[in-house]
Amino acid sequence: MNNEDILTALKEGNVPSEGVQDFCIGRDKEIEEFKRLLEKIDEEDKSIVKFLNGEFGAGKSFFLKVIEDMAYRNNFAVSWITVGNNLPFNKIDVVYKNIAKSLRCKTGTSLEHIIERWLIGIQAMVFEDIEDPDEQVKVLTERVHDELNETRDYSNAFATAIENYNRLKIEGDYEGASSAIAWLRGDSNIPASIKKKFGIKGAIDRENALNFLEALSIFIKSAGYSGLVILIDEVEFIMNLHTQKIRDVAYNYIRDIYDNCNLSKFNSTLFVFAGTPEFFDNPRKGIPSYSALDDRIRNVLETDLVDMRTPVINLKGLNKEDIVQVSSKLIKMHEEVYNWDASNLITPIIGDIAEIQVSNAGLTGGNVNARDFFRKFISLLDTVEQNPEHFKNSQDVMSKFMENNENIDVDEFDEFDDDW
């Protein structure tokens, strides 16, 4: 993604696929905390659950992207899922299926790629020491079996499917091998006759899905990755589930994940749930409606002071210093992309723009909405750059910004599916 694509994504209210950390202003403490957590997860085989709490447009998805990029750089496998109509969290088998299908690493984009890369590594070691083809297959099969022992402790079926995927490929049965991968991803529409080929009965369902997720985390670590990062966005959708009983099921699965991480049933795994303040505070439909989870994650110290080590991290909007900093970065990028000079017209009024934005946000009791500001400021840069005859001085630019400021209301961003 080039700089023009980044500017376009920001202007349209979307999270860029690259370069997000350059614009993750005012998040130094949060970034350092997640760097620490990723290091701890890798080196100590710990599993951790964190929650991000922020208003619409405050930067939750933006920060999830930062975590994703950090995870890739540190050799983690990553899965990013978004809770919604097609992924209600009360169906843990559907959750597993989406996690498995969304699995990525820095070298590939599928669970099959991860398994293949692992098998190729084992194969290379075996073939280096053994020349006889029959003996190679025999030793490779034994080595694969042995390497899956820890995974087998959590789910024998998971390990068996991987073993037989390897066997079927050696035998040239690529249809059967492909079906084994599909089954591992949670596909429930595989005929019994095909499943028999890779030694499996039944399907991944709500009774065993959590065990399969634990087995996946064990396998990812044993396959040579630093661990597994699972990013779960827009978790506030749980509040839209029709009854308290159904919502309780969803919250109980989050509690199970939280507890199982603390009990070391997951291996080297980071779960990050991102939701709005209502999700964390609503006593009727939010987490407080399910005390077994609320008691575990609520900060017992009622304070506005920062504590990054609590389960819930609160993401605030931009303050004045943040706005000045991010504006300067946007100006520099915009000048380079479109080959113009904004120093005379826009740079002198950055402080005034920041002051107005913070003042307006103060009227509603919060910091500046990041997505809102990015869209407005880039729109201003585009307009000034393309219409130089209309902007003789900084005051002309300021007038246009004030006009634009009145035309874009933060409430309109509820329509965006990709919440920041």
KAQUIRA-V811677 format. One record per residue. N is the residue number from 1. PHI is phi in whole degrees, 0 to 359 (999 if undefined). OMEGA is omega in radians with two decimals (999 if undefined). Layout:
n=N phi=PHI omega=OMEGA
n=N phi=PHI omega=OMEGA
This chain:
n=1 phi=999 omega=3.13
n=2 phi=274 omega=-3.05
n=3 phi=296 omega=3.11
n=4 phi=295 omega=3.10
n=5 phi=296 omega=3.11
n=6 phi=297 omega=3.12
n=7 phi=299 omega=3.13
n=8 phi=297 omega=3.13
n=9 phi=299 omega=-3.14
n=10 phi=296 omega=-3.14
n=11 phi=295 omega=-3.13
n=12 phi=273 omega=3.10
n=13 phi=82 omega=-3.13
n=14 phi=252 omega=3.08
n=15 phi=273 omega=3.12
n=16 phi=298 omega=3.13
n=17 phi=283 omega=3.11
n=18 phi=218 omega=3.01
n=19 phi=75 omega=-3.03
n=20 phi=290 omega=-3.06
n=21 phi=295 omega=3.10
n=22 phi=297 omega=-3.10
n=23 phi=248 omega=3.10
n=24 phi=273 omega=-3.02
n=25 phi=280 omega=3.10
n=26 phi=77 omega=-3.10
n=27 phi=240 omega=-3.06
n=28 phi=301 omega=-3.12
n=29 phi=294 omega=3.13
n=30 phi=295 omega=3.14
n=31 phi=297 omega=3.13
n=32 phi=297 omega=3.13
n=33 phi=295 omega=-3.14
n=34 phi=287 omega=2.99
n=35 phi=298 omega=3.12
n=36 phi=297 omega=-3.12
n=37 phi=295 omega=3.13
n=38 phi=297 omega=3.10
n=39 phi=295 omega=3.14
n=40 phi=295 omega=-3.13
n=41 phi=298 omega=-3.13
n=42 phi=290 omega=-2.99
n=43 phi=283 omega=-3.06
n=44 phi=250 omega=-3.12
n=45 phi=57 omega=3.13
n=46 phi=281 omega=2.99
n=47 phi=234 omega=-2.94
n=48 phi=222 omega=3.03
n=49 phi=243 omega=3.05
n=50 phi=232 omega=3.12
n=51 phi=236 omega=3.04
n=52 phi=252 omega=-3.11
n=53 phi=245 omega=3.14
n=54 phi=200 omega=3.11
n=55 phi=296 omega=3.01
n=56 phi=303 omega=3.11
n=57 phi=83 omega=-3.09
n=58 phi=282 omega=3.08
n=59 phi=119 omega=-3.12
n=60 phi=294 omega=3.13
n=61 phi=295 omega=3.08
n=62 phi=301 omega=-3.11
n=63 phi=286 omega=3.03
n=64 phi=301 omega=3.11
n=65 phi=295 omega=3.08
n=66 phi=297 omega=3.11
n=67 phi=299 omega=3.13
n=68 phi=302 omega=-3.13
n=69 phi=297 omega=3.10
n=70 phi=298 omega=-3.13
n=71 phi=296 omega=3.11
n=72 phi=299 omega=-3.12
n=73 phi=297 omega=-3.11
n=74 phi=257 omega=3.00
n=75 phi=66 omega=3.01
n=76 phi=267 omega=2.88
n=77 phi=275 omega=-3.02
n=78 phi=228 omega=2.97
n=79 phi=228 omega=-3.14
n=80 phi=243 omega=3.11
n=81 phi=235 omega=3.13
n=82 phi=237 omega=-3.13
n=83 phi=290 omega=-3.13
n=84 phi=185 omega=-3.11
n=85 phi=303 omega=-3.12
n=86 phi=273 omega=3.13
n=87 phi=218 omega=3.09
n=88 phi=281 omega=-2.97
n=89 phi=287 omega=3.08
n=90 phi=281 omega=3.10
n=91 phi=245 omega=-3.00
n=92 phi=292 omega=3.08
n=93 phi=293 omega=3.08
n=94 phi=291 omega=3.09
n=95 phi=299 omega=3.12
n=96 phi=301 omega=-3.11
n=97 phi=303 omega=-3.13
n=98 phi=289 omega=3.08
n=99 phi=297 omega=-3.11
n=100 phi=295 omega=-3.12
n=101 phi=287 omega=-3.09
n=102 phi=266 omega=-3.04
n=103 phi=296 omega=-3.14
n=104 phi=222 omega=2.95
n=105 phi=218 omega=-3.03
n=106 phi=290 omega=-3.13
n=107 phi=250 omega=-3.09
n=108 phi=192 omega=-2.96
n=109 phi=230 omega=3.11
n=110 phi=197 omega=3.03
n=111 phi=298 omega=3.13
n=112 phi=299 omega=3.11
n=113 phi=300 omega=-3.13
n=114 phi=296 omega=3.12
n=115 phi=295 omega=-3.14
n=116 phi=299 omega=-3.12
n=117 phi=298 omega=3.10
n=118 phi=294 omega=-3.14
n=119 phi=296 omega=3.13
n=120 phi=298 omega=3.10
n=121 phi=296 omega=3.11
n=122 phi=294 omega=-3.14
n=123 phi=301 omega=-3.12
n=124 phi=299 omega=3.13
n=125 phi=293 omega=-3.13
n=126 phi=293 omega=-3.06
n=127 phi=290 omega=3.11
n=128 phi=292 omega=-3.06
n=129 phi=263 omega=-3.01
n=130 phi=233 omega=-3.12
n=131 phi=258 omega=-3.10
n=132 phi=292 omega=-3.08
n=133 phi=301 omega=-3.13
n=134 phi=296 omega=3.13
n=135 phi=292 omega=3.09
n=136 phi=301 omega=-3.14
n=137 phi=297 omega=-3.12
n=138 phi=298 omega=-3.10
n=139 phi=291 omega=3.11
n=140 phi=300 omega=3.13
n=141 phi=299 omega=3.13
n=142 phi=294 omega=-3.11
n=143 phi=294 omega=3.10
n=144 phi=300 omega=3.12
n=145 phi=301 omega=-3.10
n=146 phi=295 omega=-3.12
n=147 phi=294 omega=-3.11
n=148 phi=266 omega=-3.06
n=149 phi=300 omega=-3.12
n=150 phi=292 omega=3.07
n=151 phi=298 omega=-3.12
n=152 phi=298 omega=3.12
n=153 phi=298 omega=-3.13
n=154 phi=266 omega=3.11
n=155 phi=202 omega=3.11
n=156 phi=298 omega=-3.12
n=157 phi=296 omega=3.13
n=158 phi=300 omega=-3.14
n=159 phi=294 omega=-3.14
n=160 phi=298 omega=3.14
n=161 phi=297 omega=3.12
n=162 phi=291 omega=3.10
n=163 phi=303 omega=-3.08
n=164 phi=284 omega=2.96
n=165 phi=301 omega=3.11
n=166 phi=297 omega=-3.13
n=167 phi=298 omega=-3.10
n=168 phi=296 omega=3.10
n=169 phi=294 omega=3.11
n=170 phi=298 omega=-3.13
n=171 phi=281 omega=3.13
n=172 phi=86 omega=3.11
n=173 phi=269 omega=-3.05
n=174 phi=286 omega=3.07
n=175 phi=294 omega=3.10
n=176 phi=295 omega=3.12
n=177 phi=297 omega=3.12
n=178 phi=297 omega=3.12
n=179 phi=293 omega=3.09
n=180 phi=297 omega=3.10
n=181 phi=295 omega=3.13
n=182 phi=300 omega=3.12
n=183 phi=295 omega=3.11
n=184 phi=298 omega=3.10
n=185 phi=278 omega=3.08
n=186 phi=101 omega=3.11
n=187 phi=294 omega=-3.10
n=188 phi=260 omega=-3.07
n=189 phi=254 omega=3.14
n=190 phi=266 omega=-3.12
n=191 phi=301 omega=-3.13
n=192 phi=301 omega=-3.13
n=193 phi=295 omega=3.10
n=194 phi=283 omega=3.13
n=195 phi=299 omega=3.12
n=196 phi=299 omega=3.14
n=197 phi=299 omega=-3.14
n=198 phi=251 omega=2.91
n=199 phi=70 omega=-3.05
n=200 phi=235 omega=2.96
n=201 phi=239 omega=3.07
n=202 phi=75 omega=-3.07
n=203 phi=216 omega=3.03
n=204 phi=284 omega=-3.08
n=205 phi=226 omega=-3.06
n=206 phi=293 omega=3.13
n=207 phi=281 omega=-3.05
n=208 phi=241 omega=-3.02
n=209 phi=300 omega=-3.13
n=210 phi=294 omega=3.07
n=211 phi=296 omega=3.10
n=212 phi=293 omega=3.11
n=213 phi=294 omega=3.07
n=214 phi=296 omega=3.12
n=215 phi=297 omega=3.10
n=216 phi=300 omega=-3.14
n=217 phi=295 omega=3.10
n=218 phi=296 omega=-3.11
n=219 phi=296 omega=-3.13
n=220 phi=303 omega=3.14
n=221 phi=294 omega=-3.11
n=222 phi=292 omega=-3.14
n=223 phi=279 omega=3.04
n=224 phi=103 omega=3.10
n=225 phi=272 omega=3.11
n=226 phi=292 omega=-3.13
n=227 phi=158 omega=-3.08
n=228 phi=236 omega=3.07
n=229 phi=245 omega=3.14
n=230 phi=243 omega=-3.10
n=231 phi=256 omega=-3.04
n=232 phi=238 omega=-3.01
n=233 phi=261 omega=3.07
n=234 phi=54 omega=-3.09
n=235 phi=290 omega=3.08
n=236 phi=296 omega=3.09
n=237 phi=301 omega=3.12
n=238 phi=305 omega=-3.14
n=239 phi=294 omega=3.14
n=240 phi=276 omega=3.11
n=241 phi=296 omega=-2.82
n=242 phi=294 omega=-3.06
n=243 phi=234 omega=3.10
n=244 phi=298 omega=-3.14
n=245 phi=299 omega=3.13
n=246 phi=292 omega=3.10
n=247 phi=297 omega=3.12
n=248 phi=299 omega=3.10
n=249 phi=298 omega=3.13
n=250 phi=297 omega=-3.14
n=251 phi=295 omega=3.13
n=252 phi=292 omega=3.08
n=253 phi=294 omega=3.06
n=254 phi=296 omega=3.09
n=255 phi=298 omega=3.11
n=256 phi=301 omega=3.13
n=257 phi=298 omega=3.13
n=258 phi=300 omega=-3.12
n=259 phi=294 omega=-3.10
n=260 phi=293 omega=3.01
n=261 phi=294 omega=3.12
n=262 phi=294 omega=3.13
n=263 phi=270 omega=3.11
n=264 phi=63 omega=3.06
n=265 phi=282 omega=2.96
n=266 phi=268 omega=-3.13
n=267 phi=241 omega=3.06
n=268 phi=50 omega=-3.07
n=269 phi=233 omega=3.03
n=270 phi=242 omega=2.99
n=271 phi=257 omega=3.05
n=272 phi=232 omega=3.10
n=273 phi=259 omega=-3.14
n=274 phi=244 omega=-3.12
n=275 phi=210 omega=-3.12
n=276 phi=275 omega=3.11
n=277 phi=304 omega=3.14
n=278 phi=300 omega=3.12
n=279 phi=299 omega=-3.10
n=280 phi=274 omega=-2.99
n=281 phi=244 omega=-3.04
n=282 phi=293 omega=-3.06
n=283 phi=286 omega=-3.10
n=284 phi=268 omega=-3.03
n=285 phi=235 omega=-3.11
n=286 phi=274 omega=-3.13
n=287 phi=304 omega=3.13
n=288 phi=300 omega=3.11
n=289 phi=285 omega=3.13
n=290 phi=233 omega=-2.95
n=291 phi=298 omega=-3.12
n=292 phi=299 omega=3.06
n=293 phi=271 omega=-3.09
n=294 phi=302 omega=-3.13
n=295 phi=297 omega=-3.09
n=296 phi=281 omega=-2.97
n=297 phi=250 omega=-3.09
n=298 phi=290 omega=3.10
n=299 phi=286 omega=-3.07
n=300 phi=286 omega=3.12
n=301 phi=262 omega=-3.12
n=302 phi=284 omega=-3.09
n=303 phi=203 omega=3.05
n=304 phi=271 omega=3.13
n=305 phi=290 omega=-3.05
n=306 phi=281 omega=2.99
n=307 phi=220 omega=-3.08
n=308 phi=287 omega=-3.06
n=309 phi=268 omega=3.03
n=310 phi=283 omega=3.14
n=311 phi=301 omega=-3.07
n=312 phi=256 omega=3.06
n=313 phi=255 omega=-3.12
n=314 phi=270 omega=3.12
n=315 phi=263 omega=3.11
n=316 phi=271 omega=3.05
n=317 phi=283 omega=-3.09
n=318 phi=278 omega=2.97
n=319 phi=261 omega=-3.05
n=320 phi=299 omega=-3.14
n=321 phi=299 omega=3.11
n=322 phi=299 omega=-3.10
n=323 phi=296 omega=3.11
n=324 phi=299 omega=-3.10
n=325 phi=294 omega=-3.09
n=326 phi=289 omega=3.09
n=327 phi=298 omega=3.13
n=328 phi=298 omega=3.12
n=329 phi=293 omega=3.13
n=330 phi=295 omega=3.12
n=331 phi=299 omega=-3.13
n=332 phi=300 omega=3.14
n=333 phi=295 omega=-3.11
n=334 phi=295 omega=3.11
n=335 phi=299 omega=-3.12
n=336 phi=292 omega=-3.10
n=337 phi=290 omega=-3.01
n=338 phi=252 omega=3.00
n=339 phi=55 omega=3.09
n=340 phi=215 omega=-3.07
n=341 phi=240 omega=-3.13
n=342 phi=259 omega=-2.98
n=343 phi=296 omega=-3.09
n=344 phi=280 omega=-3.02
n=345 phi=268 omega=-2.96
n=346 phi=250 omega=-3.10
n=347 phi=306 omega=-3.12
n=348 phi=295 omega=-3.06
n=349 phi=252 omega=3.14
n=350 phi=301 omega=-3.14
n=351 phi=299 omega=3.13
n=352 phi=294 omega=3.11
n=353 phi=299 omega=3.13
n=354 phi=297 omega=-3.13
n=355 phi=299 omega=-3.13
n=356 phi=294 omega=-3.13
n=357 phi=297 omega=3.14
n=358 phi=293 omega=3.12
n=359 phi=297 omega=3.12
n=360 phi=295 omega=3.13
n=361 phi=294 omega=3.13
n=362 phi=297 omega=3.12
n=363 phi=294 omega=3.13
n=364 phi=253 omega=3.01
n=365 phi=80 omega=-3.12
n=366 phi=216 omega=3.05
n=367 phi=282 omega=-3.04
n=368 phi=287 omega=3.09
n=369 phi=294 omega=-3.02
n=370 phi=297 omega=-3.11
n=371 phi=298 omega=3.12
n=372 phi=302 omega=-3.09
n=373 phi=293 omega=3.13
n=374 phi=305 omega=-3.10
n=375 phi=297 omega=-3.10
n=376 phi=294 omega=-3.04
n=377 phi=289 omega=3.11
n=378 phi=292 omega=3.06
n=379 phi=299 omega=3.10
n=380 phi=297 omega=3.13
n=381 phi=301 omega=3.13
n=382 phi=299 omega=-3.09
n=383 phi=293 omega=-3.12
n=384 phi=294 omega=-3.11
n=385 phi=297 omega=-3.06
n=386 phi=272 omega=-3.09
n=387 phi=228 omega=-3.05
n=388 phi=298 omega=-3.10
n=389 phi=291 omega=-3.11
n=390 phi=267 omega=-3.06
n=391 phi=232 omega=-3.09
n=392 phi=273 omega=-3.11
n=393 phi=208 omega=-3.10
n=394 phi=296 omega=3.14
n=395 phi=295 omega=3.08
n=396 phi=298 omega=3.13
n=397 phi=293 omega=-3.13
n=398 phi=297 omega=3.13
n=399 phi=297 omega=3.13
n=400 phi=294 omega=3.12
n=401 phi=295 omega=3.13
n=402 phi=297 omega=3.09
n=403 phi=296 omega=3.12
n=404 phi=294 omega=-3.13
n=405 phi=297 omega=3.14
n=406 phi=282 omega=-3.04
n=407 phi=276 omega=-3.11
n=408 phi=252 omega=-3.13
n=409 phi=255 omega=-3.13
n=410 phi=302 omega=-3.11
n=411 phi=297 omega=-3.11
n=412 phi=294 omega=-3.06
n=413 phi=280 omega=3.03
n=414 phi=298 omega=-3.10
n=415 phi=285 omega=-3.08
n=416 phi=283 omega=3.05
n=417 phi=287 omega=-3.10
n=418 phi=271 omega=-3.13
n=419 phi=289 omega=3.09
n=420 phi=291 omega=999
